[in-house]
Amino acid sequence: MTECVSPFVDDLVFKQSGGLQNTDDINCSCGCCLPCPQTNAFYKPDILDNGFFITDILKCISAGLALILAISYMVLPDKLQHPSNLIFFAAIATAIFGAAVAPSFPDPRKVQCAPDGVTTASSDNNTMCTVQGAWLLFGAISTVAWLSIVIVNLHLHTVWNSNWLSRRAWLSHILGWIVPAAFATIAVVTKSIGWNNSNMCMATAVTADVLLFIPLGVIMIPATFLHIATFGHIIKITLQAENSETVSHSTLSSGRAARISHRRHVMNAIRIQWRAAALALVISSSVLIYWSFYVVEATKTDMSWMSTWQLCIFTKQGNQEQCAERFAKGHVPDFIFMMIAEGLVSTTGLWIFLLFFKRSLMIEWKEYISGWVCCGGRRNRKKEEDQFYVI
């Protein structure tokens, strides 16, 4: 074949070897190659690049907002004590997760593709892809772990009035940092990182379940059910409170007084449960939809349409968009589904910021800055009630 029709490009290795060798045996034939990333050829030109550029920007914004939240908890007084420090660690993990997009700027091809521009990136041919994939795995698992720890701690405080996690901080750090690092290390050692879709590398399609989705599910599902149990407890206590008579504390037995004290404690805790509910919704929806995307697309293994698509391109029966619409649609990942899945995980930091950067933090920043301006940071501040539990 003497002419390669767009989106195909000339196979330079084929020409240099006199037709004895291809740049890539999978994506090249007869002197023409389908350039990396190959999936771009099966959609309207530039639509994937533009869509993933938007989600990459969302990741950057999310990382920046999560970092602002982390700095706030690090700088402002009394924010690094339990349980407020859990928000700090969750914000750090979320910032790390969002910042994993950095190697994809300004040209995502440097992590999507091998140096030949045709072969897709893997641990064998692209070091930057390996680094980004490990970074992403660590950030994703760590983010879900710390946010789940926040939910579990809210459950313990609300239902059991317990600070169990404060006495076992080492357990939180193992789950939040060591476990994610272990999975990222396994992915690197076993060379299980490569490009699948979007502008980023992660675990390969074959290993994604074991290295990403199963760990996320093991961490997230119990936390979600605990939160459901928390709401059930709140509803029960609320109904009991509505049916109870107002009785003076002086006429109550000690047991009755204790129960009413606990009831008041739970009623106060209701004020923060909407944040935990939203947090659980963000985590579960992001993970489940992204995992569903992978499961659905993994079933599309029939490649018989490729020959008719190639014939459409090379015989010029239509342009790239027309041939894709006629022969590729239904056999490649749905664009809308892909953007929804990618968009949800890209906005995690944004949601965390909106949920936990409360008005009280802005007031504290104002006081902190004014204290430095007028008193060189020496203004005495009255320690406020734990803002983790007070909304």
C-alpha positions in Angstrom: 0.0 0.0 0.0 1.5 3.3 -1.1 -0.7 5.8 0.7 -1.8 5.8 4.3 -5.2 7.4 4.8 -5.9 9.5 7.9 -6.0 8.5 10.8 -3.3 6.0 9.7 0.3 7.1 9.4 3.3 5.8 7.5 5.2 2.9 9.2 8.8 4.2 9.0 10.3 0.9 10.3 8.4 -0.9 7.5 9.9 1.3 4.9 13.4 1.3 6.3 13.4 -2.5 6.6 12.1 -3.0 3.1 8.9 -4.4 4.3 10.5 -7.0 6.6 9.5 -5.5 9.9 6.7 -3.4 11.4 6.9 -0.7 14.1 4.2 -2.7 16.0 2.8 -6.0 14.8 -0.6 -5.3 16.4 -1.2 -1.7 15.1 0.7 -1.8 11.9 0.2 -3.6 8.6 1.3 -3.1 5.0 3.3 0.0 5.7 0.6 1.9 7.7 0.1 2.2 11.4 -2.8 3.3 13.6 -1.0 5.8 15.9 -1.2 5.8 19.6 -3.7 6.3 21.3 -5.6 4.0 18.9 -9.0 4.6 20.5 -8.9 8.2 19.2 -9.4 6.9 15.7 -12.8 5.4 16.5 -14.5 8.7 17.6 -15.0 12.1 16.1 -11.6 13.8 15.6 -10.3 15.5 18.8 -13.4 14.7 20.9 -11.5 12.4 23.3 -8.5 14.8 23.6 -10.9 17.7 24.4 -12.9 15.7 26.8 -10.0 14.3 28.7 -8.3 17.7 28.8 -11.4 19.0 30.6 -11.2 16.2 33.2 -7.5 16.8 33.6 -8.2 20.4 34.4 -10.8 19.2 36.9 -8.2 17.0 38.5 -5.8 19.9 38.8 -8.5 22.1 40.4 -9.5 19.3 42.8 -5.8 18.8 43.8 -5.4 22.5 44.4 -8.6 22.8 46.6 -7.6 19.7 48.6 -4.2 21.2 49.2 -5.8 24.4 50.4 -7.9 22.4 52.8 -4.8 20.5 54.0 -2.8 23.7 54.5 -5.7 25.1 56.5 -5.8 22.1 58.8 -2.0 22.2 59.1 -1.6 26.0 59.9 -4.7 26.8 61.9 -4.6 26.0 65.6 -5.9 22.8 67.1 -6.5 21.2 63.7 -3.9 18.4 63.9 -5.5 16.8 66.9 -7.9 13.9 66.7 -10.4 13.8 65.1 -9.7 16.9 63.0 -6.4 15.4 61.8 -8.4 12.8 59.9 -9.6 15.5 57.6 -6.1 16.7 57.2 -4.8 13.3 56.1 -7.8 12.8 53.8 -7.1 16.1 52.1 -3.4 15.2 51.7 -4.4 11.9 50.1 -6.9 13.6 47.8 -4.3 16.2 46.7 -1.9 13.4 45.9 -4.6 11.6 43.9 -5.5 14.7 41.8 -1.8 15.7 41.3 -1.1 12.3 39.6 -2.3 14.0 36.4 0.8 16.2 36.4 3.0 13.9 34.1 0.2 14.2 31.4 0.9 17.9 30.9 1.4 19.4 28.5 1.4 16.4 26.1 -0.5 13.3 27.3 1.1 11.2 24.5 4.3 11.1 26.6 2.5 8.8 29.1 0.0 7.2 26.7 2.5 6.0 24.2 5.9 4.3 23.7 8.6 6.4 22.1 7.8 5.1 18.6 4.4 6.9 18.8 2.5 3.7 17.8 2.8 1.2 20.6 0.7 1.9 23.7 2.6 2.7 26.9 3.4 0.0 29.5 5.9 -0.7 32.2 8.2 -2.2 29.6 8.5 0.8 27.4 7.6 4.0 29.3 9.1 4.9 32.7 6.9 8.0 33.1 3.8 5.8 32.6 5.0 3.5 35.3 5.6 6.4 37.7 2.2 7.9 37.0 0.4 4.6 37.3 1.9 3.9 40.7 1.2 7.4 41.8 -2.4 7.1 40.7 -2.9 3.7 42.4 -1.4 5.0 45.7 -3.5 8.2 45.6 -6.8 6.5 44.7 -6.6 3.8 47.4 -5.2 6.3 50.0 -8.0 8.8 49.3 -10.8 6.2 49.7 -9.1 4.8 52.8 -8.8 8.1 54.6 -12.3 9.2 53.7 -13.6 5.8 54.9 -11.7 6.3 58.1 -13.5 9.7 58.5 -16.9 8.0 58.1 -16.0 5.2 60.5 -14.9 7.7 63.1 -18.2 9.6 62.7 -20.0 6.3 63.3 -18.0 5.5 66.4 -18.6 9.0 67.8 -22.3 9.1 67.0 -23.4 5.6 67.9 -21.0 4.6 70.5 -19.7 7.9 71.8 -16.2 6.4 71.4 -12.8 7.7 70.5 -11.5 4.2 69.6 -9.6 5.4 66.6 -7.8 8.1 68.6 -6.1 5.4 70.7 -5.2 3.4 67.6 -3.8 6.1 65.2 -1.2 3.6 63.9 -4.1 1.5 62.5 -5.4 4.5 60.5 -1.9 5.2 59.1 -1.4 1.6 58.1 -4.7 1.6 56.2 -4.2 5.1 54.8 -0.6 5.0 53.7 1.0 1.5 54.0 -1.7 -0.5 52.3 -1.9 1.9 49.2 1.9 1.9 49.0 2.0 -1.9 49.0 -0.4 -2.1 46.1 1.4 0.5 44.1 4.7 -1.4 44.8 3.2 -4.7 43.7 2.0 -3.0 40.4 5.5 -1.7 39.7 7.3 -4.9 40.6 4.9 -7.1 38.5 4.9 -4.6 35.6 1.2 -4.3 35.8 0.9 -0.7 34.8 -0.1 0.6 31.4 -2.3 2.9 29.4 -6.0 1.9 29.1 -8.0 5.1 28.4 -8.0 8.7 29.4 -4.8 10.7 29.6 -3.3 8.7 32.4 -1.7 5.3 33.1 -3.0 3.0 35.8 -3.2 -0.7 36.4 -3.7 -2.7 33.2 -7.2 -3.9 32.3 -6.2 -7.4 33.3 -4.9 -6.4 36.8 -7.2 -3.4 37.5 -9.7 -5.5 39.6 -7.0 -7.0 41.8 -4.8 -3.9 42.2 -7.5 -1.2 42.4 -11.2 -2.1 42.4 -11.1 -4.9 44.9 -9.0 -3.0 47.5 -11.3 0.0 47.0 -14.4 -2.1 47.5 -13.0 -3.9 50.6 -12.3 -0.4 52.2 -15.4 1.5 50.9 -18.2 -1.0 51.3 -17.9 -1.6 55.1 -17.6 2.2 55.7 -20.8 2.8 53.6 -22.7 0.2 55.5 -21.5 1.6 58.8 -22.8 5.0 57.7 -26.2 3.4 56.8 -26.2 1.9 60.3 -25.4 5.3 61.8 -28.4 6.8 60.1 -30.6 3.9 61.3 -29.5 4.6 64.8 -30.2 8.3 64.4 -33.7 7.7 63.1 -34.4 5.3 66.0 -33.2 7.8 68.6 -35.2 10.6 66.9 -38.4 8.7 67.0 -37.8 7.8 70.7 -37.1 11.5 71.4 -40.4 12.6 69.8 -42.4 10.1 71.9 -40.6 10.8 75.2 -42.2 13.1 77.8 -40.3 16.0 79.2 -39.1 15.0 82.6 -37.0 17.0 85.1 -33.5 15.6 85.6 -34.1 15.6 89.3 -36.8 13.0 89.1 -34.9 10.6 86.8 -33.0 7.5 87.8 -29.4 7.5 87.0 -30.0 5.0 84.2 -32.7 7.1 82.7 -30.6 10.3 82.9 -27.8 8.5 81.1 -30.1 7.4 78.3 -31.4 10.9 77.8 -27.8 12.3 77.9 -26.9 9.8 75.1 -30.0 10.8 73.2 -29.0 14.5 73.3 -25.5 13.5 72.2 -27.0 11.7 69.2 -29.4 14.5 68.3 -26.4 16.9 68.3 -24.5 14.5 66.0 -27.3 14.7 63.5 -26.0 18.1 62.5 -22.9 16.6 61.0 -24.4 13.5 59.4 -25.4 15.3 56.1 -21.7 15.8 55.5 -20.9 12.2 56.2 -23.8 11.1 53.9 -22.6 13.3 51.1 -19.0 12.0 51.6 -20.3 8.4 51.5 -22.2 9.2 48.3 -19.2 10.8 46.7 -17.0 7.8 47.4 -19.4 5.1 46.5 -20.8 6.7 43.3 -17.3 7.5 42.0 -15.9 4.1 42.6 -19.0 2.1 41.5 -19.5 4.1 38.3 -15.8 3.9 37.4 -15.7 0.2 38.1 -19.0 -0.3 36.2 -17.4 1.4 33.2 -14.5 -1.0 33.3 -16.8 -4.0 33.7 -19.1 -3.0 30.8 -16.3 -2.1 28.4 -14.4 -5.4 29.3 -17.2 -7.3 27.7 -16.7 -5.7 24.3 -14.2 -8.2 23.0 -15.6 -8.7 19.5 -13.1 -7.2 17.0 -14.7 -8.4 13.8 -15.8 -4.8 13.1 -12.2 -3.7 12.7 -11.9 -5.0 9.1 -15.0 -3.3 7.9 -13.9 -0.1 9.6 -10.5 -0.2 8.0 -12.1 -0.9 4.6 -14.3 2.2 5.1 -11.2 4.3 5.8 -9.0 3.1 3.1 -11.6 3.0 0.4 -12.7 6.5 1.5 -16.3 5.5 1.9 -16.4 8.2 4.6 -14.2 10.2 6.9 -13.0 9.2 10.4 -16.2 10.4 12.1 -18.5 8.7 9.5 -16.7 5.4 9.5 -16.6 5.4 13.3 -20.3 6.1 13.5 -21.1 3.3 11.0 -18.8 0.5 12.2 -17.2 1.3 15.6 -20.1 2.6 17.6 -21.3 0.0 20.1 -17.9 -1.8 20.0 -15.9 0.9 21.7 -16.4 2.6 25.0 -19.4 4.9 25.1 -18.1 8.5 25.1 -20.8 9.9 27.5 -20.3 7.0 29.9 -16.6 7.5 29.8 -16.8 11.2 30.5 -19.2 10.7 33.4 -16.9 8.0 35.0 -13.8 10.1 34.5 -15.5 13.3 35.6 -16.7 11.9 38.9 -13.3 10.7 40.0 -11.8 14.0 38.8 -13.9 16.1 41.1 -13.2 14.2 44.4 -11.1 17.0 45.7 -13.7 19.6 44.8 -16.4 17.8 46.8 -14.1 17.3 49.8 -13.3 21.0 49.8 -17.0 22.0 49.6 -17.9 19.6 52.4 -15.1 20.4 54.9 -14.0 24.0 54.1 -16.6 25.4 56.4 -17.4 29.0 57.3 -15.7 28.4 60.6 -12.4 27.9 58.8 -12.7 31.2 56.9 -13.3 32.9 60.3 -10.3 31.2 61.8 -8.1 32.2 58.8 -9.3 35.8 59.2 -8.4 35.7 62.9 -5.1 34.0 62.2 -4.0 36.5 59.6 -5.2 39.5 61.6 -3.2 38.1 64.6 0.0 38.1 62.6 -0.6 41.6 61.2 -1.3 43.3 64.5 0.5 41.0 67.0 3.1 39.1 65.1 1.2 35.9 65.5 1.2 36.2 69.3 -2.5 36.9 69.8 -4.0 34.6 72.3 -6.9 32.6 70.8 -9.5 30.9 72.8 -9.7 27.3 71.9 -13.0 26.6 70.2 -15.1 23.5 70.5 -13.9 20.8 68.1 -15.0 21.9 64.7 -15.0 18.4 63.5 -18.2 17.8 65.4 -19.6 21.3 65.3 -21.1 22.6 62.1 
